[in-house]
Amino acid sequence: MRRVAVCLVSLVGSTIVLGGVALAELQQPGQAQPAAQAQQPAAAPKAQAFTLLADRLVWEPAPKELPAGAEMTVLSGDPSQPGPFAIRFRVPGEYQVPAHWHPGDEMVTIISGTFHLGMGDKFDETQGTPLVAGDFALIPADVPHYGWASEATVLQIQGQGPWAMRFVEPSDSRRAEADQAPGASTPSSY
């Protein structure tokens, strides 16, 4: 018997929700099913596969905490809810993201363009690693980092919701002062 990971996806209204990963067992041809597996548990909601075509993605302005000019699209899941998600950002050249951190691990894949990733709590263009299409970065939870695009860039971010972005310097957020707790890091929830 072979074990494979199966991704469970459901459609809720017009929102695609990635529900998690289940372990399925595939029976090899000619192999008898063990008696212990003869009883099947209640059926889970039927998973639905889906595809998203890059030229048909719907882009919207990025959350107001980010510097102006970025656009975002949700590929799967809901970053504001518990569970896995995948989002893409499209940013213009010379775009900068101030030092910030997230409460969960962040996985970044560059789809196109060049994005420079720096680690630390101060933005510094003399530091940082240039990432190009196909490159990947993992930033662990609570690690301050920053970045900038040297040309128009599309990057994909995957993680576990609920997602939040906390700026090292609260003044780096575009969120209105009234939305911020005095002296606290600026949270952003997608």
C-alpha positions as CSV (number, residue, x, y, z in Angstrom):
1,M,0.0,0.0,0.0
2,R,1.2,3.5,-0.8
3,R,0.5,6.7,1.2
4,V,0.0,10.0,-0.6
5,A,-0.8,13.5,0.6
6,V,-4.1,14.8,-0.7
7,C,-5.0,18.4,-0.6
8,L,-8.6,19.2,0.4
9,V,-10.1,22.2,-1.3
10,S,-13.6,23.4,-1.0
11,L,-15.6,26.2,-2.6
12,V,-17.5,28.5,-0.2
13,G,-19.5,31.0,-2.1
14,S,-17.1,32.5,-4.5
15,T,-14.1,32.0,-2.2
16,I,-11.8,29.1,-2.6
17,V,-10.7,27.6,0.7
18,L,-7.7,25.3,1.1
19,G,-8.8,23.1,3.9
20,G,-5.6,21.2,4.8
21,V,-3.8,18.0,4.0
22,A,-5.2,14.6,4.6
23,L,-3.3,11.3,4.3
24,A,-4.9,8.8,1.8
25,E,-3.9,5.2,1.2
26,L,-3.9,4.0,-2.3
27,Q,-4.2,0.3,-2.9
28,Q,-1.8,-1.4,-5.2
29,P,-3.3,-3.4,-8.1
30,G,-4.0,-7.0,-7.1
31,Q,-3.6,-6.2,-3.3
32,A,-6.4,-7.3,-1.0
33,Q,-7.9,-4.6,1.3
34,P,-7.1,-5.4,4.9
35,A,-10.1,-6.1,7.1
36,A,-9.4,-3.2,9.3
37,Q,-9.9,-0.9,6.4
38,A,-13.2,-2.5,5.2
39,Q,-15.1,0.0,7.3
40,Q,-14.8,3.5,6.0
41,P,-15.3,6.6,8.1
42,A,-18.0,9.1,7.3
43,A,-17.2,10.8,4.0
44,A,-15.6,14.2,4.2
45,P,-16.9,17.0,2.0
46,K,-15.9,16.3,-1.6
47,A,-12.6,18.0,-2.5
48,Q,-12.6,20.2,-5.6
49,A,-9.5,20.7,-7.7
50,F,-9.0,24.1,-9.2
51,T,-6.6,26.0,-11.4
52,L,-5.9,29.7,-11.6
53,L,-4.5,31.2,-14.8
54,A,-2.0,34.0,-14.2
55,D,-3.5,36.2,-16.9
56,R,-7.0,36.0,-15.2
57,L,-6.0,36.8,-11.6
58,V,-8.0,39.6,-10.1
59,W,-5.6,42.1,-8.5
60,E,-6.7,44.6,-5.8
61,P,-4.9,47.2,-3.8
62,A,-2.7,45.7,-1.1
63,P,-3.8,46.2,2.6
64,K,-3.5,49.8,3.7
65,E,-0.6,49.0,6.0
66,L,1.7,48.5,3.1
67,P,3.3,51.3,1.1
68,A,1.2,52.6,-1.7
69,G,1.6,50.9,-5.1
70,A,1.3,47.2,-4.3
71,E,-1.5,45.0,-5.5
72,M,-2.5,41.7,-4.0
73,T,-4.5,38.6,-5.0
74,V,-5.5,35.6,-2.9
75,L,-4.8,32.3,-4.6
76,S,-6.1,30.0,-1.9
77,G,-7.3,30.0,1.6
78,D,-8.1,33.1,3.6
79,P,-5.2,34.8,5.3
80,S,-7.4,36.3,8.0
81,Q,-8.6,32.8,9.1
82,P,-6.8,29.8,10.6
83,G,-5.4,27.5,8.0
84,P,-3.0,27.6,5.0
85,F,-3.1,30.3,2.4
86,A,-1.3,31.5,-0.7
87,I,-1.3,35.1,-1.9
88,R,0.6,37.1,-4.5
89,F,1.8,40.6,-4.5
90,R,2.6,42.7,-7.5
91,V,4.9,45.7,-6.8
92,P,6.5,48.3,-9.0
93,G,10.2,48.9,-9.4
94,E,11.8,50.8,-6.5
95,Y,9.0,49.5,-4.1
96,Q,10.2,49.2,-0.5
97,V,8.7,47.2,2.4
98,P,10.0,48.5,5.8
99,A,11.3,46.2,8.5
100,H,8.5,44.0,9.9
101,W,7.8,40.6,11.2
102,H,5.0,38.0,11.2
103,P,3.8,35.7,14.0
104,G,4.0,32.7,11.7
105,D,6.6,31.4,9.2
106,E,6.6,33.2,5.8
107,M,7.4,31.3,2.6
108,V,8.2,33.6,-0.4
109,T,8.7,32.5,-4.0
110,I,9.6,35.1,-6.7
111,I,7.3,34.7,-9.7
112,S,8.9,37.4,-11.8
113,G,11.2,40.4,-11.4
114,T,13.9,40.9,-8.7
115,F,13.1,41.3,-5.0
116,H,15.9,42.0,-2.4
117,L,15.3,40.4,1.0
118,G,17.2,41.7,4.0
119,M,17.1,40.5,7.6
120,G,17.1,42.8,10.6
121,D,15.1,45.6,12.2
122,K,16.5,48.4,10.1
123,F,16.0,48.9,6.4
124,D,19.5,48.8,4.7
125,E,19.9,48.6,0.9
126,T,23.6,47.7,1.3
127,Q,22.4,44.4,2.8
128,G,20.0,41.9,1.5
129,T,19.9,39.1,-1.0
130,P,18.6,39.6,-4.6
131,L,15.9,37.0,-5.4
132,V,14.8,36.4,-9.0
133,A,12.1,34.3,-10.6
134,G,12.0,30.8,-9.2
135,D,14.0,31.7,-6.0
136,F,12.5,30.8,-2.6
137,A,13.0,32.2,0.9
138,L,11.7,31.0,4.3
139,I,11.5,33.6,7.0
140,P,10.8,32.0,10.5
141,A,8.1,33.5,12.7
142,D,9.1,36.6,14.7
143,V,12.2,37.4,12.6
144,P,12.4,41.0,11.5
145,H,13.0,41.5,7.8
146,Y,12.5,44.0,5.0
147,G,12.7,44.1,1.2
148,W,12.7,46.1,-2.0
149,A,12.0,45.5,-5.7
150,S,14.6,46.8,-8.2
151,E,12.1,46.3,-11.0
152,A,8.4,45.4,-11.3
153,T,8.1,42.1,-9.4
154,V,5.5,39.5,-8.5
155,L,6.1,37.5,-5.4
156,Q,4.0,34.7,-3.8
157,I,3.7,34.3,-0.1
158,Q,2.4,31.2,1.6
159,G,1.8,30.7,5.3
160,Q,-0.7,29.8,8.0
161,G,-3.5,32.1,9.0
162,P,-4.5,34.2,10.7
163,W,-1.8,36.2,9.1
164,A,-0.5,39.5,10.5
165,M,2.2,41.9,9.7
166,R,3.8,43.9,12.5
167,F,6.1,46.8,11.6
168,V,9.2,47.3,13.8
169,E,8.5,51.1,13.6
170,P,4.8,51.7,13.9
171,S,5.2,54.9,11.8
172,D,6.1,52.7,8.8
173,S,2.5,51.6,8.5
174,R,0.1,53.6,6.4
175,R,-2.7,52.6,8.9
176,A,-4.3,55.7,10.5
177,E,-2.9,56.7,13.9
178,A,-6.4,56.0,15.4
179,D,-6.0,52.3,14.4
180,Q,-2.8,51.9,16.3
181,A,-2.3,51.2,20.0
182,P,0.1,53.7,21.5
183,G,3.7,52.3,21.6
184,A,2.7,48.9,20.2
185,S,3.9,47.2,17.0
186,T,1.5,47.8,14.1
187,P,-0.5,44.7,13.3
188,S,-2.0,44.1,10.0
189,S,-4.5,41.3,9.5
190,Y,-5.3,40.4,5.9
